[in-house]
Amino acid sequence: MYTHRRLSHDDLDTICEFPQTEEELYFVSPRFKYPLTSEQILELLKDRFEPIAVIDAVVNKVVAYANLYGHDPSDCSCWLGNVIVSPEYRGKGAAEFLVQMMIQEAENKFGIHTIQLSCHNTNSRGLAFYYKNGFKPFDMKIKMLEGRKVITIQMKTENRNTYS
């Protein structure tokens, strides 16, 4: 049902419709301002790589998006960022497909074995999802961003194929 490809400029308007509230957009990135715009995505992509769109192959529609950043070749790691799924595809396997594709792309294209992510402490649904998909907490960060305290749980997973 799902396939994936590199993000195209034509996908941006669709992805901008995914966050339904200011809080949802905050979970995607505390640097984004509601409502999300194509310009914000493009600006953030300046220091990101491997932006991936998940497509519902039946209707040829973008249903999820994420990217990678912070590649550290010394320990074969990077970070997963800006994970967002269309509201109508939440709970239907699109997020699992997206995360698995991001892990595979990181391993196959860049030799990355460890994927890390930050999930906001108030995003209990996200924390449960990532844990269910093999990510384990390893740290917590507290910082101020534009006068607002941001608390994130740092999680990581290691590519199981590398160590089996």
Beta strands, then each sheet from edge to edge (+ up, - down):
strand 1: 2-6
strand 2: 49-56
strand 3: 61-72
strand 4: 77-85
strand 5: 114-120
strand 6: 136-145
strand 7: 148-158
sheet 1: 1+ 2- 3+ 4- 5- 7+ 6-
end
